[in-house]
Amino acid sequence: MFNVRIILGIVVFLILNHAESVAEHDLPRVITPLPAPKITDLPQFQGQHKESLYWGTYRPQVYLGVRARTPKSLIAGLMWIVVKDRKYHLRHVCKHEDDLSTYGWTKHNGRDFGHQVLVDQGMTLTTEFLKSKEEGSAYGGDWAVRINVQAHKSKWIEEFGKGAHLFFYMADEGANALNLSRENLNILEDSLLASGSHADTGDWQLHLKSMDDLELHYSGFRTPHFHNLSDLVEENLSSQIRKNARLLLSDSSDDSPNVLVFQIIGGFSFTTDVIFISGTRSESSRVEERVSSLSGTSLSNQLKYKEQAFDEKFDKVFNLEEKVDSESISVGKAAVGNLLGGIGYFYGQSKIAVSGITNLGDHVNYISYWPAELYTAVPCRPSFPRGFLWDEGFHQLIIWRWDIHISLDIIGHWLDLMNVDGWIPREQILGDEALSRVPEEYVPQHPTNGNPPTLFLALRDIINGLKNNEFTALDKTDILAFLERAFVRLEAWFHWFHTTQSGKQMSSYYWHGRNNKTIYELNPKTLSSGFDDYPRASHPTADERHVDLRCWILLAAESLHSIEELLEKETTPAMNYGYTAQLLSDIKLLNQMHFDDAYGAYFDFGNHTEKVQLKWKDVDIGHNHTDRQLVRDVSERPVLRLVPHIGYVSLFPFMGKIIPSGSWILEKQLELISNHSLFWTDYGLRSLATTSSLYMKFNSESEGPYWRGQIWININYRVLSALHHYSKENGPYQDRAKAIYKDLRSNLIRNIVRNYQETGFLWEQYDQNSGEGKGSHPFTGWTSLVVLIMAEEYDRV
């Protein structure tokens, strides 16, 4: 019998080989990198590939931001002013409270082109981004941003005057001083705004070109902080309003400024092109020619060509024309566009929660991970503009189909964040801009806690694509080299789950990190599972068995076994992934641990009672004082049992396609899914059955229901994938699976498209009663899976 706790030989060798150097430097294990070659150092991610991705819209947290994939980058961005409730409001960082009617990249190819539309209080801003690599340019080439402003004139003339106020800025994170071209800016005389020098780009220039009559002003700042540039501009404008009663920047600068902000004032409507030119000192720089090629008619032609190329590639990759209507195709393009346009680059150090570490100071409860970079997609630009491990696997199901090299680069960046134990921090809060957006309690990452290893979803798809000869010979070579380099990290990751998240019973697992001492939560959250407040056992203990985690481990084992076969690696008893996959997919063993015959459903197991509620009580807060608080009240002693909540977790064996196609259990799963009192709605499958005692219940005084009934697209996608699979499998329930698949797919597409047309956004979740979009928006993370639902592209077995 294979012992699941045997340490993987290759990981042991690496750890022992590195132990002396770790001890010598007294570096805590949790912040010690895995001593293996970095995936992102592979030749395929260097050279032309790396340079082609140097510049990008890699600042998803702002409405328009440009930076390079380097720690100390030149950064650029856009702000603008609107009038709301007769007050001026400066827009810069994506915020729900700004209440824009719509915004997002409607088209973006992830590399050198993007088209975005923002509608704000009667004004429409269209921003377009284009990169260019021409003779004379330095590393990374040049780029241009076109900004077009339109407005409902009556509204704006009444509240604001006859013009719009934009603010375009350039900053240097490396603290290099920026040079203003001249104090009296006039683009009719000279388009040059600013210049400077950077290690990568050499000498550079920033130009502004427009056919419209524009008024320009500026301010220069010297600051070590780049997450509060809005504050600097607001303070400068406020000072000028007090002094001169005019909404104009001061036309002055700090000494050696590393931030220059240019105020662009124009009547409605107007268009302006901002052009960045690199390598301007070289003899062959051809600056005027390159500025001309990235502005005016030349830029218009290039943008039109790129837009057509995006449409053609979208049609080729997803092939939607005969599967959905034109309105759905437009939504699909926006979903893919904003997912790709939301890819960001971050650099910094994660904060790791620790205990038992000495000499860190009296008030420090964390230590810092090593400085690291992350190139990643993000779930939601205003709410979650950073890397989330379990989201990223779903993102890559789309991105690898669009651009396999970008996808492998992103997956490689994530795996390079692995520490010596095989653990990856689940939420990546890197750099001041990212840190400024996160509540303090969510910042420290806990090394005992995991997150669903969803990257294996994308890797399994890619591997099956190799087996089906879906890649070019060159791409196949790169993918195989990637898998060869990544294998040691994937093994270490698997080993970490296998050992740290294992349960008391063989081949059982449970998510660590639940708070067994809380008095405020109705059901202690399981943040590490990704399902947050989804109901688990009422009393967290080491006796728990979580069916979803068991299925994630099965996915990982199957994927590693496939990679072994692909790379013709020798299987050893200590690392027999094929056997582990066989063990975890054993339907009899699975049923013994998790199946309830009475319900016909799969459940978690743990120390549980249903007699838990929130009650108002007087709570001792110390110093002989009490406070009336809403706290957890338990009126029955918990016992070890299956946890009787039907919901998304119950469907994991079905989603994993573990259930045989001829089994009565499959029939039961189809009955559960199509039951209107449990999962089924006209808008998708709800996350928790209406029969659950915690259906749509608050988890504390301040925490509303999250995974307790609302419709989530990532799980609906996986259910559709399983339905699609079983509809192709010979068996007594084939036709039933096909009918449910057709109806569920239609419901999801119709509701998501309707919401987008009505609101201008894709949403984090959808209301199970009305279908209304809820939560964060634009949520073009895993909700973008709607495009794969339209295309009927699913993960394969």
KESELUM-972466 format. One line per 10 residues: for each residue x, y, z of C-alpha. Coordinates in Angstrom, 2 decimals. Each point is the difference from the previous one (the first is absolute). Layout:
BEGIN
X:Y:Z; ...
This chain:
BEGIN
0.00:0.00:0.00; 1.34:3.42:-0.97; 0.69:2.14:3.08; -1.31:3.49:-0.68; 2.34:1.48:2.60; 3.24:-1.22:-1.60; 2.04:3.09:-0.85; 0.58:0.35:-3.68; 3.54:-1.05:-0.70; 0.94:2.88:-2.18
-1.33:2.56:2.46; 1.85:-1.66:2.86; 3.21:0.15:-1.96; -0.47:3.69:-0.76; -0.95:0.87:3.57; 2.88:-1.92:1.57; 2.42:1.36:-2.54; -1.08:3.50:0.97; -0.26:-0.54:3.76; 3.54:1.08:0.85
-0.27:3.35:-1.76; -3.39:0.64:1.62; 1.38:-0.73:3.47; 3.09:2.04:-0.69; -2.05:3.11:-0.73; -2.62:-0.83:2.65; -2.74:0.67:-2.55; -3.44:-1.26:1.05; -1.14:-2.84:-2.26; -3.23:1.76:-0.89
1.88:2.80:-1.77; 2.59:-2.24:-1.61; -0.50:-0.43:-3.76; -0.20:-3.49:-1.44; 3.58:-0.70:-1.10; -0.84:-0.86:-3.58; 0.60:1.85:-3.28; -2.60:2.69:-0.60; -2.47:-0.76:-2.76; 0.04:3.59:-1.21
3.74:-0.32:-0.67; -0.69:-2.41:-2.85; 1.30:1.25:-3.36; -3.55:0.12:-1.39; -0.82:2.78:2.48; 3.09:2.04:-0.80; 1.13:1.84:-3.12; -2.66:1.11:-2.42; -2.87:-1.37:2.10; 1.03:1.99:3.06
0.65:3.19:-1.94; -3.31:-0.28:-1.87; -1.83:-0.02:3.35; 2.15:2.71:1.61; -2.61:2.79:-0.21; -3.66:-0.55:0.67; -3.15:1.15:1.75; 1.32:-1.84:3.05; -1.66:2.24:2.61; -3.53:-1.43:0.14
-0.80:1.90:3.21; -0.24:3.31:-1.88; -2.36:0.90:-2.83; 2.93:0.37:-2.37; 3.53:-0.83:1.05; 3.16:-0.94:-1.90; 3.14:-1.52:1.46; 2.77:-2.42:-0.88; 0.61:-3.51:1.32; 2.88:1.13:2.18
0.14:0.89:3.72; 1.04:3.65:-0.40; -1.99:1.01:-3.01; -1.02:3.16:-1.71; -3.74:0.21:0.56; -2.70:2.03:-1.71; -3.67:0.51:0.63; -3.13:2.04:-0.55; -2.22:1.99:2.35; -3.00:2.16:-0.80
-2.52:2.23:1.76; -3.76:-0.32:-0.01; -2.71:1.94:1.77; -2.38:-1.95:2.21; -2.46:1.58:2.42; 1.58:3.37:-0.94; 3.39:-1.11:1.30; 3.20:-0.76:-1.84; 1.16:-3.61:0.10; 3.38:-1.23:-1.21
0.03:-3.46:-1.57; 3.12:-2.16:-0.03; -0.17:-3.21:2.02; -2.83:-2.39:-0.93; -2.67:0.31:2.69; -3.58:-1.22:0.26; -0.97:3.24:1.74; 0.94:1.96:-3.15; -3.15:-1.51:-1.47; 1.12:-0.02:-3.63
-2.75:-1.17:-2.35; 2.43:-2.41:-1.61; 3.71:-0.49:-0.52; 2.39:-2.67:-1.12; 2.16:-1.15:-2.87; -2.46:-1.03:-2.70; 2.90:-1.34:-2.06; 3.56:-0.80:1.06; 2.44:-2.51:-1.41; 2.18:-0.28:3.10
3.05:1.24:-1.86; -0.03:3.24:-1.95; -3.57:1.26:-0.41; -3.01:0.91:2.10; -3.26:1.90:-0.41; -1.92:1.18:3.08; -3.23:1.95:0.47; -0.83:1.86:3.23; -3.31:1.79:0.54; -0.11:2.38:2.94
-2.70:2.58:0.86; -0.89:0.83:-3.57; 3.57:-0.16:-1.32; 1.37:-2.84:-2.12; 3.73:-0.62:-0.02; 1.45:-2.39:-2.55; 3.59:-1.01:0.71; 2.09:-1.99:-2.45; 3.47:-1.45:0.54; 2.53:-0.99:-2.65
3.59:-1.20:0.18; 2.56:0.29:-2.75; 3.52:-1.32:-0.54; 1.71:2.03:-2.71; 3.53:0.64:-1.14; 1.77:2.25:2.47; -2.15:-0.85:3.00; 1.55:-1.38:3.16; -0.92:-3.10:2.01; -3.76:-0.54:0.03
-0.66:2.49:-2.78; -2.47:2.88:-0.01; -3.67:0.33:0.89; -2.90:2.37:-0.51; -3.24:0.71:1.83; -2.90:1.59:-1.85; -2.69:1.68:2.10; -3.28:1.09:-1.52; -2.49:2.05:2.04; -3.69:0.29:-0.81
-2.78:1.43:2.18; -3.69:0.70:0.29; 0.58:3.71:-0.49; -3.07:1.32:1.74; 0.88:-1.76:3.24; 3.63:1.06:-0.11; -0.51:3.62:-0.99; -2.48:0.38:2.82; 2.16:-1.53:2.73; 3.57:0.33:-1.16
0.50:2.42:-2.82; 0.96:-0.66:-3.56; 3.03:-2.24:0.48; 1.36:-3.20:1.46; 3.01:-0.25:2.31; 2.37:-2.95:-0.47; 3.21:-0.63:1.91; 2.66:-2.21:-1.56; 3.06:-0.76:2.12; 3.41:-1.57:-0.34
1.94:-1.26:3.02; 3.22:-1.89:0.69; -0.11:-2.63:2.77; 3.80:-0.03:-0.06; 0.01:3.62:1.24; 1.72:1.32:-3.13; -0.79:3.67:-0.60; -2.30:0.90:-2.87; 0.59:3.03:-2.17; -2.74:2.40:-1.00
0.39:1.10:-3.62; -0.73:3.65:0.81; -2.08:2.05:2.39; -2.45:1.34:-2.56; -1.51:-3.08:-1.63; -1.42:0.48:-3.48; -0.42:-3.04:-2.22; -0.40:2.18:-3.07; 3.63:1.05:0.44; 1.45:-3.31:1.17
-1.61:-3.33:0.93; 2.67:-0.88:2.58; -1.30:-0.09:3.59; 2.73:-1.71:1.97; 3.16:-2.05:-0.22; 2.26:-2.09:2.17; 2.22:-3.04:0.15; -0.57:-3.55:1.18; 2.31:-2.99:0.19; -2.12:-2.12:-2.36
-1.36:2.54:-2.47; 2.96:2.36:-0.11; -0.89:3.62:-0.59; -3.70:0.45:-0.63; -2.49:2.70:-0.94; -3.72:0.50:0.58; -1.94:1.84:-2.69; -3.57:1.24:-0.35; -1.64:0.49:-3.41; -3.50:1.19:-0.80
-1.91:1.68:-2.81; -2.22:1.70:2.59; 0.55:3.26:1.88; 1.27:-1.09:3.41; 1.13:1.88:3.07; 2.85:-1.56:2.01; 1.22:0.40:3.58; 2.34:-2.05:2.16; 1.34:-0.79:3.44; 3.10:-1.91:1.05
0.36:-1.99:3.21; 2.80:-1.73:1.84; -1.39:-3.00:1.93; 1.05:-3.52:1.06; -3.62:-1.15:-0.18; -1.99:-0.80:-3.13; -3.23:-1.35:1.48; -1.24:3.50:0.92; 0.57:2.01:-3.17; -3.67:0.99:0.02
0.55:1.68:3.37; 2.90:2.07:-1.35; -2.08:1.24:-2.92; -3.04:0.74:2.18; 2.10:1.96:2.50; 1.59:2.03:-2.78; -3.35:0.79:-1.60; -1.58:0.90:3.35; 2.84:2.38:0.74; -0.43:1.70:-3.38
-3.76:0.32:0.47; 0.56:1.70:3.36; 2.65:2.34:-1.43; -1.31:0.77:-3.47; -3.52:-1.41:-0.12; 1.01:-2.04:-3.05; 0.02:-3.77:-0.49; 3.52:-0.06:-1.40; 3.25:-1.68:0.99; 2.60:2.36:1.40
2.42:0.03:-2.97; 2.81:-0.61:2.49; 2.15:-2.88:1.11; 1.96:-1.41:2.91; 3.74:-0.27:-0.51; 1.00:-3.12:-1.97; -3.57:-1.26:-0.36; -0.57:-3.71:-0.57; -3.68:0.62:-0.86; -1.26:2.40:-2.67
-3.73:0.56:-0.41; -1.41:1.74:-3.07; -3.45:1.53:0.05; -1.69:-0.13:-3.41; -3.05:2.22:-0.45; -2.08:-0.23:-3.13; -3.48:0.73:-1.23; -2.48:-2.77:-0.80; 0.90:-2.03:-1.84; 3.77:-0.40:-0.42
2.66:-2.61:-0.65; 3.58:-0.02:1.17; 2.89:-2.40:-0.54; 2.70:-0.49:2.63; 3.14:-1.61:-1.38; 2.94:-1.55:1.84; 3.23:-0.25:-2.01; 2.96:-2.02:1.32; 3.70:0.15:-0.93; -0.11:3.62:-1.07
3.73:0.64:0.34; 1.14:-2.44:-2.69; 1.00:1.38:-3.39; -2.68:-2.07:-1.71; -2.74:0.98:2.43; -2.24:1.61:-2.68; -2.07:1.59:2.76; -2.22:2.21:-2.15; -0.77:-2.85:-2.38; -0.89:-2.36:2.82
-2.20:2.60:1.73; -1.79:0.55:-3.29; -0.55:-3.74:-0.51; -1.61:-0.29:3.45; -2.39:2.92:-0.35; -2.66:1.40:-2.30; -1.07:-1.94:-3.07; 2.84:-2.50:0.26; -1.05:-0.96:3.53; -3.65:-0.19:-1.11
0.91:-2.47:-2.74; 2.08:-2.15:2.33; -2.72:-0.09:2.65; -2.58:-0.96:-2.62; 2.25:-2.81:-1.22; 0.59:-1.29:3.55; -3.73:0.10:0.74; -0.73:-2.05:-3.13; 2.75:-2.45:0.94; -1.54:-0.42:3.47
-3.40:-0.75:-1.54; 1.49:-2.52:-2.41; 1.98:-1.77:2.73; -3.03:-0.06:2.28; -2.05:-1.63:-2.74; 2.73:-2.55:-0.68; 0.66:-0.90:3.64; -3.59:-0.18:1.28; -1.99:-0.56:-3.21; -3.26:1.40:1.38
-1.75:1.09:-3.17; -2.24:-3.07:-0.34; -0.42:-0.56:3.75; -1.32:3.31:1.39; -1.46:3.28:-1.25; 1.90:3.20:-0.79; -0.84:1.62:3.38; 1.53:-2.97:1.81; 3.10:0.18:-2.18; 0.48:3.67:0.96
-0.21:-0.93:3.68; 2.46:-2.85:-0.58; 2.47:2.42:-1.57; -0.32:2.39:2.94; 0.51:-2.88:2.43; 3.20:-1.12:-1.69; 1.15:3.57:-0.63; -0.25:1.12:3.60; 1.48:-3.26:1.32; 3.07:0.52:-2.22
0.03:3.76:0.62; -0.11:-0.70:3.73; 3.24:-1.96:0.00; 2.35:1.76:2.40; 3.59:0.02:1.11; 0.75:0.29:3.71; 3.19:0.02:2.03; 0.43:-0.12:3.75; 0.02:-2.25:3.04; -2.92:-1.96:1.39
-0.58:0.23:3.74; -0.02:-3.42:1.62; -1.78:-0.64:3.30; 2.24:-1.94:2.36; 0.13:-1.21:3.59; 3.05:-0.92:2.02; 2.32:2.28:-1.96; 2.16:2.08:2.32; 1.80:3.33:-0.37; -2.64:1.50:-2.25
-1.06:2.73:2.40; -2.82:0.12:2.50; -2.82:0.91:-2.36; 0.94:-1.91:-3.14; -1.96:-3.13:-0.73; 1.33:-0.62:-3.48; 3.23:-0.24:-1.93; 0.62:0.96:-3.60; 0.29:-2.45:-2.89; 2.91:0.53:-2.34
-0.38:2.86:-2.55; -1.84:-1.48:-2.95; -1.74:0.95:-3.21; -3.33:-1.26:-1.23; -1.45:0.26:-3.48; -3.63:-1.02:0.31; -3.60:0.59:-0.96; -2.25:1.43:2.70; -3.62:-0.77:0.97; -1.36:3.54:0.21
1.71:3.34:-0.60; -1.75:2.06:2.74; -0.30:-2.67:2.72; 2.67:-2.62:-0.65; 2.73:1.55:-2.20; 2.65:-2.54:1.06; 0.82:-3.67:-0.31; -2.31:-2.65:1.47; 1.26:-3.56:-0.27; -3.30:-1.83:-0.36
-1.42:2.54:-2.43; 3.06:-0.20:-2.23; -0.55:-3.59:-1.10; -3.41:0.97:-1.37; 1.47:3.07:-1.71; 2.53:-2.18:-1.78; -2.71:-2.22:-1.49; -0.73:2.98:-2.23; 3.46:1.53:-0.34; 1.82:-3.15:-1.12
-2.46:-0.34:-2.87; 0.64:3.61:-0.97; 3.79:0.12:0.43; 1.80:-3.08:1.32; 3.25:1.91:0.61; -1.63:2.64:2.19; -1.77:-2.76:1.90; 3.16:-2.02:0.64; 1.79:3.19:1.07; -2.73:0.74:2.55
-0.10:-3.56:1.34; 3.79:0.04:0.25; -0.06:3.21:2.04; -2.46:-1.56:2.44; 2.00:-3.21:0.41; 3.20:2.00:0.52; -1.61:1.43:3.16; 0.20:-3.43:1.67; 1.96:-0.34:3.22; 2.23:-2.89:1.07
-2.98:-1.87:1.43; -2.00:0.18:-3.23; -2.40:2.68:1.24; -1.20:3.00:-2.05; -1.65:3.00:1.74; -3.59:-0.01:-1.22; -0.47:3.78:-0.27; 2.78:2.10:-1.47; 0.15:3.51:1.43; 3.22:1.29:-1.54
1.03:3.65:0.07; -1.51:3.14:1.53; -2.73:0.39:-2.62; -1.32:-3.51:0.71; 0.45:0.35:3.77; -1.98:3.24:0.12; -3.12:-1.84:-1.24; -0.17:-2.86:2.54; -1.50:0.01:3.51; 2.76:-0.59:2.55
-1.41:-3.28:1.32; 0.24:-1.61:-3.45; 3.60:1.00:-0.68; 1.97:-2.70:1.91; 0.10:-3.33:-1.83; -0.09:-3.15:2.12; 2.48:-2.74:-0.96; -2.22:-2.71:1.51; -2.80:0.85:-2.43; -0.35:-1.01:-3.61
-2.21:1.02:-2.90; -1.50:-2.15:-2.76; 2.81:-0.96:-2.43; -2.05:1.09:-3.00; 3.08:0.56:-2.14; -0.24:-3.75:-0.60; -3.29:0.64:-1.85; 1.88:2.00:-2.61; 3.01:-2.32:-0.03; -2.23:-3.04:-0.54
-1.66:1.78:-2.91; 3.35:0.91:-1.52; 1.26:-3.57:0.41; -3.09:-1.36:-1.75; 0.56:2.57:-2.72; 3.48:-1.46:-0.50; -1.41:-3.52:-0.21; -2.51:1.17:-2.61; 2.66:1.82:-2.08; -1.66:3.40:0.46
3.27:1.93:0.13; 2.68:0.87:-2.54; 3.29:-1.86:0.19; 1.72:3.07:1.50; -2.72:0.48:2.61; 0.15:-3.69:0.88; 3.75:0.28:0.59; -0.51:2.99:2.30; -2.81:-1.71:1.94; 2.06:-3.14:0.56
2.98:2.08:1.18; -2.34:1.87:2.34; -1.40:-3.23:1.46; 3.48:-1.45:0.44; 1.13:3.07:1.95; -3.28:0.31:1.91; -0.23:-3.64:1.04; 2.07:0.31:3.18; -2.14:2.92:1.15; -3.25:-1.77:-0.83
1.23:-3.01:1.96; 0.91:2.18:2.98; -3.41:1.67:-0.15; -1.74:-3.38:-0.10; 2.13:-1.26:2.89; -0.90:3.07:2.09; -3.72:-0.71:-0.43; 0.49:-3.73:0.50; 1.70:0.45:3.35; -1.23:3.24:1.56
-3.68:-0.29:-0.98; -0.43:-3.75:0.54; -2.67:-1.29:2.36; 0.07:-2.70:2.65; -1.34:-2.61:-2.38; 2.10:-1.10:-2.93; -0.80:1.86:-3.25; -2.00:2.63:1.88; 0.77:3.70:0.06; -1.24:3.14:1.71
0.58:3.70:-0.46; 2.11:1.41:2.80; -0.51:3.51:1.35; -3.54:-0.07:1.41; -0.41:1.88:3.27; -1.23:-2.43:2.67; -0.11:2.71:2.67; -2.22:2.57:-1.70; -3.08:1.17:1.85; -1.19:2.35:-2.74
-0.35:-2.26:-3.06; -3.08:-2.12:-0.53; 2.19:-2.50:-1.86; 3.79:0.51:0.15; 1.17:1.08:-3.44; 2.19:-2.17:-2.22; 1.81:2.74:-1.93; 2.70:-2.41:-1.15; -2.56:-2.01:-2.00; -1.01:3.06:-2.03
-3.60:-0.53:1.15; 0.36:2.32:3.01; -3.33:-0.28:1.89; -1.26:-3.19:-1.67; -1.28:-2.15:2.91; 2.40:-2.63:1.31; -0.01:-1.92:3.29; -1.26:2.28:2.77; 3.01:-0.75:2.23; 3.36:-0.06:-1.82
2.25:-2.93:0.99; 2.70:-2.17:-1.51; -2.68:-2.66:-0.54; -1.44:1.89:-2.96; -0.06:-1.40:-3.52; -0.69:2.47:-2.82; -1.24:-1.54:-3.21; 1.01:2.95:-2.20; 3.64:-0.15:1.14; 0.11:-3.74:-0.64
-1.10:0.68:-3.59; 2.60:2.76:-0.45; 2.72:-2.42:1.16; -1.30:-2.55:-2.50; 0.25:2.60:-2.79; 3.60:0.73:1.01; 0.94:-3.69:0.13; -1.57:-0.68:-3.40; 1.81:2.99:-1.50; 3.38:-1.02:1.41
-0.51:-3.54:-1.26; -0.78:1.38:-3.48; 3.13:2.17:0.07; 2.09:-3.02:1.05; -1.31:-1.95:-2.98; 0.49:2.91:-2.34; 3.60:0.56:1.10; 0.64:-3.75:0.28; 1.08:0.33:3.62; 0.53:-3.13:2.05
-2.65:-0.60:2.65; 1.26:-0.93:3.46; -2.02:-1.50:2.88; 0.54:3.19:2.04; -1.44:2.17:-2.78; -2.63:-2.20:-1.65; -2.45:2.65:-1.12; -1.87:-2.48:-2.16; -0.70:-2.17:3.01; -0.96:2.99:2.12
-2.44:1.12:-2.70; -1.41:-3.51:-0.17; -0.44:-0.06:3.79; -1.70:3.40:0.16; -2.33:-0.81:-2.91; -1.09:-3.28:1.58; -3.77:0.54:0.10; -0.56:-2.50:2.81; 2.57:1.65:2.26; -1.35:3.44:-0.89
-3.52:-1.09:0.85; 1.06:-1.50:3.32; 1.49:3.33:1.05; -2.38:2.56:-1.49; -3.23:-1.42:-1.46; -3.35:0.19:1.75; -2.47:-2.56:-1.38; -3.02:1.78:1.43; 0.77:3.27:-1.77; 1.74:-1.58:-2.97
2.67:2.69:0.43; 3.67:0.36:0.91; 0.77:1.84:3.23; 2.89:1.10:2.17; 0.58:-1.89:3.23; 0.73:1.56:3.38; -1.06:0.92:3.50; -3.37:1.52:-0.68; -3.33:1.13:1.34; -2.80:1.87:-1.72
-0.97:1.69:3.25; 2.09:3.13:-0.48; -1.32:3.55:-0.32; 1.00:3.60:0.57; -1.48:1.63:3.11; 0.33:3.37:1.67; 1.81:-0.44:3.31; 1.86:2.08:2.56; 3.68:-0.74:-0.55; 2.73:0.71:2.56
2.46:2.42:-1.62; 2.20:0.41:3.08; 0.40:2.56:2.77; -3.40:-1.04:1.42; -1.76:1.15:-3.16; -2.35:-1.87:-2.31; -1.17:0.73:-3.52; -3.07:-1.32:-1.75; 1.21:-1.92:-3.06; -1.31:-2.47:-2.54
1.80:-3.24:0.85; -0.10:-3.68:-0.80; -2.32:-2.14:2.12; 0.21:-3.82:-0.04; -2.92:-1.88:1.56; 1.03:-3.55:-0.84; 3.22:-1.93:0.41; 1.65:-0.67:-3.37; 0.79:-3.54:-1.15; 2.18:-1.43:-2.75
-2.23:-0.38:-3.04; -0.54:0.97:-3.62; -0.80:3.71:-0.29; -3.46:0.16:-1.62; 0.28:3.09:-2.19; -0.70:-0.51:-3.69; 1.92:2.48:-2.09; 2.97:0.49:-2.30; 2.27:-2.19:2.15; -2.46:-2.88:-0.43
0.55:0.12:-3.77; 3.79:-0.40:0.00; 0.03:-3.74:-0.76; -2.43:0.72:-2.85; 2.10:2.92:-1.27; 3.09:-2.22:0.22; -1.78:-2.57:-2.21; 0.78:-2.68:2.60; -3.49:-1.53:-0.02; -0.40:-2.85:-2.55
-2.39:0.84:-2.84; -2.21:-3.00:0.79; -0.25:0.60:3.74; -3.29:0.83:1.72; 2.00:2.60:1.91; 0.43:1.91:-3.25; -3.74:-0.04:-0.48; -0.37:1.38:3.52; 2.46:2.84:-0.72; -1.99:0.95:-3.08
-3.18:0.04:2.10; 1.65:2.23:2.60; 1.33:2.43:-2.59; -3.36:0.38:-1.75; -1.99:0.30:3.25; -1.42:3.53:0.32; -0.02:-0.29:3.80; 3.70:-0.80:0.08; 2.31:1.23:-2.77; -2.02:0.99:-3.04
-1.01:3.56:-0.88; -0.78:1.66:-3.32; 3.36:1.82:0.25; 2.41:-2.78:0.97; 0.66:-2.36:2.91; -0.13:1.53:3.47; 2.93:-0.65:2.33; -2.04:-1.36:2.90; -3.33:-1.79:0.00; -3.05:1.82:1.32
-0.47:-2.92:2.40; 3.28:0.73:1.79; -0.34:1.44:3.50; 2.58:2.65:-0.99; -1.53:0.95:-3.34; 0.49:3.78:-0.44; 0.79:0.42:3.71; 2.38:2.69:1.27; 3.16:-1.57:1.41; 0.50:2.79:2.55
-1.46:3.38:0.76; 1.94:1.57:-2.86; 0.58:-2.90:-2.42; -2.84:-0.59:-2.44; -0.43:-3.27:-1.89; 2.62:-0.54:-2.70; 0.06:-3.67:-1.05; -3.40:-0.74:1.53; -2.34:0.12:-2.96; 1.39:2.43:-2.56
0.93:-1.22:-3.48; 3.73:-0.21:-0.82; 1.21:-0.54:-3.54; 3.19:-1.98:0.67; -1.90:-2.88:1.62; -2.82:0.18:-2.54; 2.67:-0.31:-2.69; 1.40:-3.15:1.61; -3.49:-1.48:0.36; -0.64:0.71:-3.69
3.29:-1.70:-0.81; -1.13:-3.13:1.85; -3.46:0.08:-1.58; 1.62:0.34:-3.42; 2.24:-2.98:0.81; -2.84:-2.24:1.16; -2.15:1.03:-2.97; 2.69:-1.57:-2.21; 0.43:-3.15:2.12; -2.08:-3.06:-0.83
-2.30:-0.80:2.86; -3.59:0.13:1.24; 0.26:3.68:1.01; 1.62:1.39:-3.13; -3.13:1.68:-1.36; -0.90:1.44:3.40; 3.48:1.52:0.35; -0.30:1.45:-3.50; -3.36:1.66:0.73; 1.17:1.51:3.29
3.21:1.19:-1.66; -1.93:1.78:-2.77; -2.34:1.79:2.42; 2.70:1.01:2.50; 2.31:1.33:-2.72; -2.85:2.03:-1.50; -1.02:1.42:3.38; 3.53:1.09:0.89; 0.76:1.65:-3.33; -3.34:1.78:-0.16
0.27:1.41:3.51; 3.62:1.12:-0.22; -0.57:1.68:-3.37; -3.20:1.68:1.26; 1.80:1.37:3.06; 2.86:1.30:-2.12; -2.38:1.77:-2.36; -1.96:1.53:2.89; 2.90:0.93:2.30; 3.14:0.12:-2.15
1.81:-2.59:2.13; 0.72:-3.64:0.67; -0.58:-0.73:3.68; 1.64:-2.00:2.77; -3.21:-1.95:0.67; -3.64:0.01:-1.02; -3.13:0.08:2.15; -1.72:-3.37:0.12; -3.49:1.52:0.09; 0.24:2.78:-2.59
3.19:-0.75:-1.91; 1.21:3.52:0.83; 3.76:0.53:0.05; 1.39:0.31:3.52; 3.27:0.69:1.76; 3.09:1.39:-1.67; 0.04:1.23:-3.58; 1.39:-0.01:-2.60; 0.82:-3.58:1.02; 1.71:-1.23:-3.13
1.91:-2.66:1.89; -1.69:-3.38:0.00; -3.32:1.50:-1.12; 1.80:0.33:-3.35; -0.44:-3.78:-0.24; -3.29:0.91:-1.64; 1.94:0.20:-3.26; 1.05:-3.65:0.37; -3.61:-0.88:0.84; -1.03:1.71:-3.22
2.73:-1.84:-1.90; -0.76:-3.33:1.74; 3.66:-0.34:0.88; 0.41:-1.96:3.22; 2.71:-1.67:2.00; 0.55:-3.49:-1.28; 0.61:-3.37:1.63
